[in-house]
Amino acid sequence: MNFKHRILGIDPGLALIGYSLLGLESKMDKPELIECGVISTKAGLPMSKRLNTIRQDLLELLNRFQPTAAVIELIYFAKNVKTGIAVAHARGVILEAINSFGLENIHEFTPTHLKQVLFGHGKANKAQIQLVVSQSLGLPDIIKPDDAADATALALAYCRGSFRIS
């Protein structure tokens, strides 16, 4: 499937990084799911090795799909400081990989902004988001795992937002 616009959504993490690629020809078209999944890193490996895995796997996805835009979740709060720092490291590597690939059309959404775009308010729960994503894309089931579903929601919100898709 060749699409004029290919939107890469990324849900950052250290153990699992969700990704999703949606394609569409114009803003008026319904986005189509091309592929979604996760990049995983092995617990117990040094942080540097895990971050390198994320970078290498993401660069492979970027080269394979040639996205025209990327949207990544912006972490603004973490219940666990240690987890928040690890995710921040992963986000940095993800942003660096996207930049080194040469993609300049990069957007960052907070979870609240994502919900506002998809629902008109920031109070939707995870199950509601998953249902809207699957219905919007005409999928028979919700996307699993949650990380891939979250990445797909980010890409869908980008497609529905007021961004430059002609």
HUMOQUI-V195772 format. One record per backbone hydrogen bond with DSSP energy under -0.5 kcal/mol. CO is the residue of the C=O (numbers start at 1). NH is the residue of the N-H. Records with the same first field share a line. If there is no record, write none. Layout:
# HUMOQUI-V195772
CO=NH ; NH
This chain:
# HUMOQUI-V195772
1=3
5=24
6=8 ; 68 ; 69
7=9 ; 22
8=71
9=20
10=12 ; 73
11=18
15=41
16=18
17=39
18=11
19=37
20=9
21=34 ; 35
22=7
23=32
24=5
26=29
32=23 ; 34
35=21
37=19
38=40
39=17
42=45
46=49 ; 50
47=51
48=52
49=53
50=54
51=55
52=56
53=57
54=58
55=59
56=60
57=61
58=62
59=63
60=64
61=65
62=66
69=8
70=107
71=10
72=109
73=75
74=76
79=81
80=84
81=85
82=86
83=87
84=88
85=89
86=90
87=91
88=92
89=93
90=94
91=95
92=96
93=97
94=98
95=99
96=100
97=101
98=102 ; 103
99=102
102=104
104=106
105=70
107=72
109=74
110=114
111=115
112=116
113=117
114=118
115=119 ; 120 ; 121
116=120
125=129
126=130
127=131
128=132
129=133
130=134
131=135
132=136
133=137
134=139
135=138
145=148 ; 149
146=150
147=151
148=152
149=153
150=154
151=155
152=156
153=157
154=158
155=159
156=160
157=161
161=163
163=165
164=166
